[in-house]
Amino acid sequence: MNYLTNLLVKIGVLKNDLDYHLIRTSMVIIFLFFGYQKWFQYEAQALIPYISNGPLISWLYPVFGPRGATYFLGGAEWLFAGLLLSGFWNKKMGILGALGSCFTFIATVTIIPFMPDGWASSAGGFPAMTEKVAFLMKDLVLFAVSFYLLKQDVVRASLSGKHVQGSVMSGQTSAWASSQQNT
């Protein structure tokens, strides 16, 4: 195991915030693809049971209708992709993108308890998921990733303003943030 650890360190897995950049890039790609789907009828139809049972997003149908709701969501997802992409250069824009991303996944995770036929009655119900709930479970991880980006961008924006408290940095593992604190 030491050999593998040493090899990973040697090839640069720990250098230059690789994790932070991979996560940000992944979220930009996810939002671009998710947003793209929303412009098509097949996606508008597929989202009906999700949007109509979402306590935080069900208002979209009465306001915009099924197609308008998916256009709204697609536009929001592309906006968040753009803000997250901008976060590579402007941490304040990254904060806005990460906040939007956090809200997106809070909104989708809150659908889980309200999804009709979300739990397989043939397997005894909860916690045996059907594909509808299983599809939404990924959003728990995407929320955690969004929160990680939010924390990183808040710390980095704070560091660029040179008004960082010691408590803000506790638990911080970013090589960039640590090097900036010492300047």
MARBA-3410 file (N, C-alpha, C, O; in Angstrom, 1 decimal):
183
0.8,-1.2,0.0,0.0,0.0,0.0,0.9,1.3,0.0,0.5,2.2,-0.6 ~ 2.0,1.2,0.7,2.9,2.4,0.7,3.4,2.7,-0.7,3.6,3.8,-1.1 ~ 3.7,1.6,-1.4,4.2,1.8,-2.8,3.2,2.5,-3.6,3.5,3.5,-4.3 ~ 1.9,2.1,-3.5,0.8,2.8,-4.3,0.7,4.2,-3.9,0.5,5.1,-4.7 ~ 0.7,4.5,-2.6,0.6,5.8,-2.1,1.7,6.7,-2.6,1.5,7.8,-3.0
2.9,6.2,-2.5,4.1,6.9,-3.0,4.0,7.2,-4.5,4.4,8.2,-4.9 ~ 3.6,6.2,-5.2,3.4,6.3,-6.6,2.4,7.4,-7.0,2.7,8.3,-7.8 ~ 1.3,7.5,-6.3,0.3,8.5,-6.5,0.8,9.9,-6.2,0.5,10.9,-6.9 ~ 1.6,10.0,-5.1,2.2,11.3,-4.8,3.2,11.7,-5.8,3.2,12.9,-6.2 ~ 4.0,10.7,-6.3,5.0,11.0,-7.3,4.4,11.5,-8.6,5.0,12.4,-9.3
3.3,10.9,-9.0,2.7,11.3,-10.3,1.9,12.6,-10.2,1.4,13.1,-11.2 ~ 1.7,13.1,-9.0,1.2,14.5,-8.9,-0.3,14.6,-8.6,-0.9,15.6,-8.8 ~ -0.9,13.5,-8.0,-2.3,13.5,-7.6,-2.6,14.6,-6.6,-3.7,15.1,-6.5 ~ -1.6,14.9,-5.8,-1.8,15.9,-4.7,-1.4,17.4,-5.1,-1.5,18.3,-4.3 ~ -1.0,17.6,-6.3,-0.5,18.9,-6.7,-1.5,19.8,-7.3,-2.5,19.3,-8.0
-1.4,21.0,-7.1,-2.1,22.1,-7.9,-3.6,21.9,-7.8,-4.3,22.2,-8.8 ~ -4.1,21.5,-6.7,-5.6,21.5,-6.5,-6.3,20.6,-7.6,-7.4,21.0,-8.0 ~ -5.7,19.5,-8.0,-6.3,18.7,-9.0,-7.7,18.3,-8.6,-8.6,18.3,-9.5 ~ -7.9,17.9,-7.4,-9.3,17.5,-7.0,-10.3,18.6,-7.2,-11.4,18.4,-7.7 ~ -9.9,19.8,-6.8,-10.8,21.0,-6.9,-11.1,21.3,-8.4,-12.3,21.5,-8.7
-10.1,21.2,-9.2,-10.3,21.5,-10.7,-11.1,20.4,-11.3,-12.0,20.7,-12.2 ~ -10.9,19.1,-11.0,-11.7,18.0,-11.5,-13.1,18.1,-11.1,-14.0,17.9,-12.0 ~ -13.4,18.4,-9.9,-14.8,18.5,-9.4,-15.5,19.7,-10.1,-16.6,19.5,-10.5 ~ -14.8,20.8,-10.2,-15.4,22.0,-10.9,-15.7,21.7,-12.3,-16.8,21.9,-12.8 ~ -14.8,21.1,-13.0,-15.0,20.7,-14.4,-16.1,19.7,-14.6,-16.9,19.8,-15.5
-16.2,18.7,-13.7,-17.2,17.7,-13.8,-18.6,18.4,-13.6,-19.5,18.0,-14.3 ~ -18.7,19.3,-12.7,-20.0,20.0,-12.4,-20.4,20.8,-13.6,-21.6,20.9,-14.0 ~ -19.4,21.5,-14.2,-19.8,22.3,-15.4,-20.3,21.4,-16.5,-21.3,21.7,-17.2 ~ -19.6,20.2,-16.8,-20.1,19.3,-17.8,-21.4,18.7,-17.5,-22.3,18.7,-18.3 ~ -21.7,18.4,-16.2,-23.0,17.8,-15.8,-24.1,18.9,-16.1,-25.1,18.5,-16.7
-23.9,20.1,-15.7,-24.9,21.1,-15.9,-25.1,21.4,-17.4,-26.2,21.7,-17.8 ~ -24.1,21.4,-18.2,-24.2,21.6,-19.6,-25.1,20.5,-20.2,-26.0,20.8,-21.0 ~ -24.8,19.2,-19.9,-25.6,18.1,-20.4,-27.0,18.1,-19.9,-28.0,17.9,-20.6 ~ -27.2,18.3,-18.6,-28.5,18.3,-18.0,-29.3,19.4,-18.6,-30.5,19.2,-18.9 ~ -28.7,20.6,-18.7,-29.4,21.7,-19.3,-29.8,21.5,-20.8,-30.9,21.9,-21.2
-28.9,20.8,-21.5,-29.2,20.5,-22.9,-30.5,19.7,-23.1,-31.3,19.9,-24.0 ~ -30.6,18.7,-22.2,-31.7,17.8,-22.3,-33.1,18.5,-22.2,-34.1,18.1,-22.8 ~ -33.1,19.5,-21.4,-34.3,20.2,-21.1,-35.0,20.9,-22.3,-36.1,21.3,-22.2 ~ -34.3,21.0,-23.4,-34.9,21.7,-24.5,-35.7,20.8,-25.4,-36.2,21.2,-26.5 ~ -35.8,19.5,-25.0,-36.5,18.5,-25.9,-37.7,18.0,-25.2,-37.8,17.8,-24.0
-38.7,17.6,-26.1,-40.0,17.1,-25.6,-39.9,15.8,-24.7,-40.5,15.7,-23.7 ~ -39.0,14.9,-25.2,-38.8,13.7,-24.4,-38.5,14.0,-22.9,-38.9,13.3,-22.1 ~ -37.6,15.0,-22.7,-37.2,15.3,-21.3,-38.4,16.0,-20.6,-38.6,15.7,-19.4 ~ -39.1,16.8,-21.3,-40.3,17.5,-20.6,-41.3,16.4,-20.1,-41.8,16.5,-19.0 ~ -41.5,15.4,-20.9,-42.4,14.3,-20.6,-41.8,13.5,-19.4,-42.5,13.1,-18.5
-40.5,13.2,-19.5,-39.9,12.3,-18.5,-39.9,13.0,-17.1,-39.9,12.3,-16.1 ~ -39.8,14.3,-17.1,-39.7,15.1,-15.8,-41.1,15.3,-15.1,-41.1,15.8,-14.0 ~ -42.2,15.0,-15.8,-43.5,15.3,-15.2,-43.7,14.7,-13.8,-44.1,15.4,-12.9 ~ -43.4,13.4,-13.6,-43.6,12.9,-12.2,-42.6,13.5,-11.2,-42.9,13.6,-10.0 ~ -41.4,14.0,-11.6,-40.5,14.6,-10.7,-40.9,16.0,-10.3,-40.9,16.3,-9.2
-41.1,16.8,-11.3,-41.5,18.2,-11.1,-42.8,18.3,-10.3,-42.9,19.1,-9.4 ~ -43.8,17.6,-10.8,-45.1,17.7,-10.1,-45.1,17.2,-8.7,-46.0,17.6,-7.9 ~ -44.2,16.4,-8.3,-44.1,15.9,-6.9,-43.0,16.6,-6.1,-42.7,16.2,-4.9 ~ -42.3,17.6,-6.6,-41.3,18.3,-5.9,-41.8,19.4,-5.1,-42.3,20.4,-5.7 ~ -41.7,19.4,-3.8,-42.2,20.4,-3.0,-41.6,21.8,-3.2,-42.2,22.8,-3.0
-40.4,21.9,-3.7,-39.7,23.1,-4.0,-39.8,23.6,-5.5,-39.5,24.7,-5.8 ~ -40.3,22.7,-6.3,-40.3,23.0,-7.8,-41.7,22.8,-8.4,-41.8,23.1,-9.6 ~ -42.6,22.3,-7.7,-43.9,22.0,-8.3,-44.6,23.3,-8.8,-45.5,23.2,-9.7 ~ -44.3,24.4,-8.3,-44.8,25.7,-8.7,-44.5,26.0,-10.2,-45.2,26.9,-10.8 ~ -43.5,25.4,-10.7,-43.1,25.6,-12.1,-44.2,25.3,-13.1,-44.4,26.0,-14.1
-45.0,24.3,-12.9,-46.0,23.9,-13.9,-47.1,24.9,-13.9,-47.5,25.3,-15.0 ~ -47.7,25.4,-12.8,-48.8,26.4,-12.9,-48.2,27.7,-13.5,-49.0,28.4,-14.2 ~ -47.0,28.0,-13.3,-46.5,29.3,-13.8,-46.1,29.2,-15.2,-46.4,30.1,-16.0 ~ -45.4,28.1,-15.6,-44.8,28.0,-17.0,-45.4,26.9,-17.8,-45.2,27.0,-19.1 ~ -46.1,26.0,-17.3,-46.5,24.8,-18.0,-45.4,23.8,-18.2,-44.2,24.1,-17.8
-45.7,22.6,-18.7,-44.6,21.6,-18.7,-43.4,22.0,-19.6,-42.3,21.8,-19.2 ~ -43.6,22.5,-20.8,-42.4,22.9,-21.6,-41.7,24.1,-21.0,-40.5,24.1,-21.0 ~ -42.5,25.1,-20.6,-41.8,26.2,-20.0,-41.0,25.9,-18.8,-40.0,26.5,-18.5 ~ -41.5,25.0,-18.0,-40.8,24.6,-16.8,-39.5,24.0,-17.1,-38.5,24.2,-16.5 ~ -39.5,23.1,-18.2,-38.2,22.5,-18.5,-37.3,23.5,-19.2,-36.0,23.4,-19.0
-37.8,24.5,-19.9,-37.0,25.5,-20.5,-36.4,26.3,-19.3,-35.2,26.7,-19.4 ~ -37.2,26.7,-18.3,-36.7,27.4,-17.2,-35.5,26.6,-16.5,-34.5,27.2,-16.2 ~ -35.8,25.3,-16.3,-34.7,24.5,-15.6,-33.5,24.4,-16.5,-32.4,24.5,-16.0 ~ -33.7,24.2,-17.8,-32.5,24.2,-18.7,-31.7,25.5,-18.7,-30.5,25.4,-18.7 ~ -32.4,26.6,-18.7,-31.7,27.9,-18.7,-31.0,28.1,-17.4,-29.9,28.6,-17.3
-31.6,27.7,-16.2,-31.0,27.8,-14.9,-29.7,26.9,-14.9,-28.7,27.3,-14.4 ~ -29.8,25.7,-15.4,-28.7,24.8,-15.4,-27.5,25.3,-16.2,-26.4,25.2,-15.9 ~ -27.8,25.9,-17.4,-26.8,26.5,-18.2,-26.2,27.8,-17.5,-25.0,28.0,-17.6 ~ -27.0,28.5,-16.8,-26.5,29.7,-16.0,-25.6,29.2,-15.0,-24.5,29.7,-14.8 ~ -25.9,28.1,-14.2,-25.1,27.6,-13.2,-23.8,27.0,-13.8,-22.7,27.2,-13.2
-23.9,26.4,-15.0,-22.6,25.9,-15.6,-21.7,27.1,-15.9,-20.5,27.0,-15.7 ~ -22.3,28.2,-16.5,-21.5,29.3,-16.8,-20.8,30.0,-15.5,-19.7,30.3,-15.6 ~ -21.6,30.1,-14.5,-21.1,30.6,-13.2,-20.0,29.7,-12.6,-19.0,30.2,-12.2 ~ -20.2,28.4,-12.7,-19.2,27.5,-12.2,-17.9,27.6,-13.0,-16.8,27.5,-12.5 ~ -18.1,27.7,-14.3,-16.9,27.8,-15.2,-16.2,29.1,-14.9,-15.0,29.1,-14.9
-16.9,30.2,-14.7,-16.3,31.5,-14.4,-15.6,31.4,-13.1,-14.6,32.1,-12.9 ~ -16.0,30.5,-12.2,-15.3,30.3,-10.9,-13.9,29.9,-11.0,-13.1,30.0,-10.0 ~ -13.4,29.4,-12.2,-12.0,29.1,-12.3,-11.2,30.4,-12.2,-10.0,30.4,-11.7 ~ -11.8,31.5,-12.6,-11.0,32.8,-12.6,-11.6,33.8,-11.6,-10.9,34.7,-11.1 ~ -12.9,33.7,-11.3,-13.5,34.7,-10.4,-14.3,33.9,-9.3,-15.3,33.3,-9.6
-13.7,33.8,-8.2,-14.3,33.0,-7.1,-15.7,33.5,-6.7,-16.5,32.7,-6.2 ~ -16.0,34.8,-6.8,-17.3,35.3,-6.4,-18.3,34.7,-7.4,-19.4,34.4,-7.0 ~ -18.0,34.6,-8.7,-18.9,34.0,-9.6,-19.0,32.5,-9.3,-20.1,31.9,-9.4 ~ -18.0,31.9,-8.9,-18.0,30.5,-8.5,-18.9,30.3,-7.3,-19.6,29.3,-7.2 ~ -18.9,31.2,-6.4,-19.8,31.1,-5.2,-21.3,31.1,-5.7,-22.1,30.3,-5.2
-21.6,32.0,-6.6,-23.0,32.1,-7.1,-23.3,30.8,-7.8,-24.4,30.3,-7.6 ~ -22.4,30.2,-8.6,-22.7,29.0,-9.3,-22.8,27.8,-8.3,-23.7,27.0,-8.5 ~ -22.0,27.8,-7.3,-22.1,26.7,-6.3,-23.4,26.9,-5.5,-24.0,25.8,-5.1 ~ -23.8,28.1,-5.2,-25.1,28.3,-4.5,-26.3,27.8,-5.3,-27.1,27.1,-4.8 ~ -26.2,28.1,-6.6,-27.3,27.6,-7.5,-27.3,26.1,-7.6,-28.3,25.5,-7.6
-26.1,25.6,-7.6,-25.9,24.1,-7.7,-26.5,23.5,-6.4,-27.2,22.5,-6.5 ~ -26.1,24.0,-5.3,-26.6,23.5,-4.0,-28.2,23.5,-4.0,-28.8,22.5,-3.6 ~ -28.7,24.6,-4.4,-30.2,24.7,-4.4,-30.8,23.7,-5.4,-31.8,23.1,-5.1 ~ -30.2,23.5,-6.5,-30.7,22.6,-7.5,-30.8,21.2,-6.9,-31.8,20.5,-7.0 ~ -29.8,20.8,-6.2,-29.8,19.4,-5.7,-30.6,19.3,-4.4,-31.1,18.2,-4.1
-30.7,20.4,-3.6,-31.7,20.3,-2.5,-33.1,20.2,-3.1,-33.9,19.4,-2.5 ~ -33.4,20.9,-4.1,-34.7,20.8,-4.7,-35.0,19.4,-5.3,-36.2,18.9,-5.1 ~ -34.0,18.8,-5.8,-34.3,17.4,-6.4,-34.3,16.4,-5.3,-35.1,15.4,-5.4 ~ -33.5,16.5,-4.3,-33.5,15.5,-3.2,-34.8,15.5,-2.4,-35.3,14.5,-1.9 ~ -35.4,16.7,-2.3,-36.7,16.8,-1.6,-37.8,16.2,-2.3,-38.9,16.0,-1.7
-37.6,15.8,-3.5,-38.7,15.0,-4.2,-38.8,13.6,-3.7,-39.9,13.0,-3.7 ~ -37.7,13.0,-3.2,-37.6,11.6,-2.9,-38.8,11.2,-2.0,-39.4,10.2,-2.3 ~ -39.1,11.8,-0.9,-40.2,11.3,0.0,-41.6,11.4,-0.6,-42.5,10.8,-0.2 ~ -41.7,12.3,-1.6,-43.0,12.5,-2.2,-43.2,11.8,-3.6,-44.3,11.9,-4.2 ~ -42.3,11.0,-4.0,-42.4,10.4,-5.3,-43.3,9.2,-5.2,-43.0,8.2,-4.5
-44.4,9.2,-6.0,-45.3,8.1,-6.0,-44.6,6.9,-6.5,-43.8,7.0,-7.5 ~ -44.9,5.7,-6.0,-44.2,4.5,-6.4,-42.7,4.6,-6.3,-42.0,3.9,-7.1 ~ -42.2,5.3,-5.4,-40.7,5.5,-5.3,-40.1,4.3,-4.5,-38.9,4.1,-4.7 ~ -40.9,3.6,-3.8,-40.4,2.5,-3.0,-41.0,1.2,-3.5,-42.3,1.1,-3.6 ~ -40.3,0.2,-3.7,-40.7,-1.1,-4.3,-41.6,-1.9,-3.3,-41.0,-2.5,-2.3
-42.9,-1.9,-3.5,-43.8,-2.6,-2.5,-43.5,-4.1,-2.6,-43.7,-4.8,-1.6 ~ -43.1,-4.6,-3.8,-42.8,-6.0,-3.9,-41.6,-6.5,-3.1,-41.5,-7.7,-2.8 ~ -40.8,-5.5,-2.6,-39.6,-5.8,-1.8,-39.8,-5.3,-0.4,-38.9,-5.2,0.4 ~ -41.1,-4.9,0.0,-41.3,-4.5,1.3,-41.3,-3.0,1.5,-41.4,-2.5,2.6 ~ -41.2,-2.2,0.4,-41.2,-0.8,0.5,-39.9,-0.2,0.9,-38.9,-0.8,0.6
-39.9,0.9,1.6,-38.7,1.5,2.1,-37.8,0.5,2.8,-38.4,-0.2,3.7 ~ -36.6,0.4,2.6,-35.7,1.2,1.8,-35.4,0.7,0.3,-34.5,1.1,-0.3 ~ -36.3,-0.2,-0.1,-36.1,-0.8,-1.5,-36.6,0.2,-2.5,-37.8,0.5,-2.6 ~ -35.7,0.8,-3.2,-36.0,1.9,-4.2,-36.5,1.4,-5.5,-36.0,0.3,-5.9 ~ -37.3,2.1,-6.2,-37.6,1.9,-7.6,-36.7,2.8,-8.4,-35.9,3.6,-7.8
-36.7,2.7,-9.7,-35.8,3.5,-10.5,-36.0,5.0,-10.3,-35.1,5.8,-10.6 ~ -37.2,5.4,-10.0,-37.5,6.8,-9.8,-36.7,7.4,-8.7,-36.1,8.5,-8.8 ~ -36.7,6.7,-7.6,-35.9,7.2,-6.4,-34.5,7.0,-6.6,-33.6,7.9,-6.3 ~ -34.1,5.9,-7.2,-32.7,5.6,-7.4,-32.1,6.7,-8.3,-30.9,7.1,-8.1 ~ -32.8,7.2,-9.3,-32.4,8.2,-10.2,-32.0,9.5,-9.4,-31.1,10.2,-9.7
-32.8,9.8,-8.4,-32.6,11.0,-7.6,-31.5,10.9,-6.5,-31.0,11.9,-6.1 ~ -31.1,9.6,-6.2,-30.1,9.4,-5.1,-28.8,10.0,-5.5,-28.0,10.4,-4.6 ~ -28.5,10.1,-6.7,-27.2,10.6,-7.2,-27.1,12.1,-6.8,-26.0,12.6,-6.6 ~ -28.2,12.7,-6.6,-28.2,14.1,-6.2,-27.7,14.4,-4.8,-27.3,15.5,-4.5 ~ -27.7,13.4,-4.0,-27.1,13.5,-2.7,-25.6,13.8,-2.8,-25.0,14.7,-2.1
-24.9,13.0,-3.7,-23.5,13.2,-3.9,-23.3,14.5,-4.6,-22.3,15.3,-4.3 ~ -24.1,14.9,-5.6,-23.9,16.1,-6.3,-24.1,17.3,-5.4,-23.5,18.4,-5.6 ~ -25.0,17.2,-4.4,-25.2,18.3,-3.4,-23.9,18.4,-2.6,-23.4,19.5,-2.4 ~ -23.3,17.3,-2.2,-22.1,17.3,-1.4,-20.9,17.9,-2.2,-20.2,18.7,-1.7 ~ -20.9,17.6,-3.5,-19.8,18.2,-4.3,-20.1,19.7,-4.5,-19.1,20.5,-4.5
-21.3,20.1,-4.6,-21.7,21.5,-4.7,-21.3,22.3,-3.5,-20.8,23.4,-3.5 ~ -21.5,21.7,-2.3,-21.2,22.3,-1.1,-19.6,22.4,-0.9,-19.1,23.4,-0.4 ~ -18.9,21.4,-1.4,-17.4,21.5,-1.4,-17.0,22.6,-2.2,-16.1,23.4,-1.8 ~ -17.5,22.8,-3.4,-17.1,23.9,-4.3,-17.5,25.3,-3.6,-16.7,26.2,-3.7 ~ -18.6,25.3,-3.0,-19.0,26.5,-2.3,-18.0,26.9,-1.2,-17.6,28.0,-1.1
-17.7,25.9,-0.4,-16.7,26.1,0.7,-15.4,26.6,0.1,-14.8,27.6,0.6 ~ -14.9,25.9,-0.9,-13.6,26.2,-1.5,-13.6,27.7,-2.0,-12.7,28.4,-1.9 ~ -14.7,28.0,-2.7,-14.8,29.4,-3.3,-14.9,30.5,-2.3,-14.3,31.5,-2.4 ~ -15.6,30.2,-1.2,-15.7,31.2,-0.1,-14.4,31.4,0.5,-14.0,32.5,0.8 ~ -13.7,30.3,0.8,-12.3,30.4,1.4,-11.4,31.2,0.5,-10.7,32.0,0.9
-11.4,30.8,-0.8,-10.5,31.4,-1.7,-10.8,32.9,-2.0,-9.9,33.7,-2.1 ~ -12.1,33.2,-2.0,-12.5,34.6,-2.2,-12.1,35.4,-0.9,-11.7,36.6,-1.0 ~ -12.3,34.8,0.3,-11.9,35.4,1.5,-10.4,35.7,1.5,-9.9,36.7,2.0 ~ -9.6,34.7,1.1,-8.2,34.8,1.1,-7.7,35.9,0.1,-6.8,36.7,0.4 ~ -8.4,36.1,-1.0,-8.0,37.1,-1.9,-8.3,38.5,-1.3,-7.6,39.5,-1.7
-9.2,38.6,-0.4,-9.5,39.8,0.3,-8.6,40.0,1.6,-8.7,41.1,2.2 ~ -7.8,39.0,1.9,-6.9,39.1,3.0,-7.5,39.3,4.3,-7.0,39.9,5.2 ~ -8.8,38.8,4.5,-9.4,38.9,5.8,-9.9,37.6,6.3,-11.1,37.4,6.6 ~ -9.0,36.6,6.4,-9.3,35.3,6.7,-9.1,35.1,8.2,-8.1,35.5,8.8 ~ -10.1,34.5,8.9,-10.0,34.2,10.3,-9.4,32.8,10.3,-9.5,32.0,9.4
-8.7,32.5,11.4,-8.1,31.1,11.6,-9.1,30.0,11.5,-8.8,28.9,11.0 ~ -10.3,30.3,12.0,-11.3,29.3,12.1,-11.8,28.9,10.7,-12.3,27.8,10.4 ~ -11.8,29.9,9.7,-12.2,29.6,8.3,-11.3,28.5,7.7,-11.7,27.7,6.9 ~ -10.0,28.6,8.1,-9.1,27.7,7.5,-9.0,26.3,8.2,-8.4,25.4,7.6 ~ -9.7,26.1,9.3,-9.6,24.9,10.0,-10.2,23.8,9.1,-11.3,23.9,8.6
-9.5,22.7,8.9,-10.0,21.6,8.1,-9.7,21.9,6.6,-10.0,21.0,5.8 ~ -9.1,23.0,6.3,-8.9,23.3,4.8,-7.7,22.5,4.4,-6.6,22.5,5.0 ~ -7.8,21.8,3.3,-6.7,21.0,2.7,-6.2,21.5,1.4,-5.3,20.9,0.8 ~ -6.7,22.6,0.9,-6.3,23.1,-0.4,-4.9,23.6,-0.3,-4.6,24.5,0.5 ~ -4.0,23.1,-1.2,-2.7,23.6,-1.2,-2.6,25.1,-1.6,-1.8,25.8,-1.1
-3.5,25.5,-2.5,-3.5,26.9,-2.9,-3.9,27.8,-1.8,-3.2,28.8,-1.6 ~ -4.9,27.5,-1.1,-5.4,28.3,0.0,-4.3,28.4,1.1,-4.1,29.4,1.7 ~ -3.7,27.3,1.4,-2.7,27.3,2.5,-1.5,28.1,2.0,-0.9,28.9,2.9 ~ -1.1,28.1,0.8,0.1,28.9,0.4,-0.3,30.3,0.3,0.6,31.2,0.6 ~ -1.6,30.7,0.0,-2.0,32.1,0.0,-2.1,32.7,1.4,-1.8,33.9,1.6
-2.4,31.8,2.4,-2.5,32.3,3.8,-1.1,32.8,4.3,-1.0,33.7,5.1 ~ -0.1,32.1,3.8,1.3,32.5,4.3,1.9,33.6,3.5,3.0,34.0,3.8 ~ 1.2,34.2,2.6,1.8,35.4,1.9,1.5,36.7,2.5,1.9,37.7,2.1
END
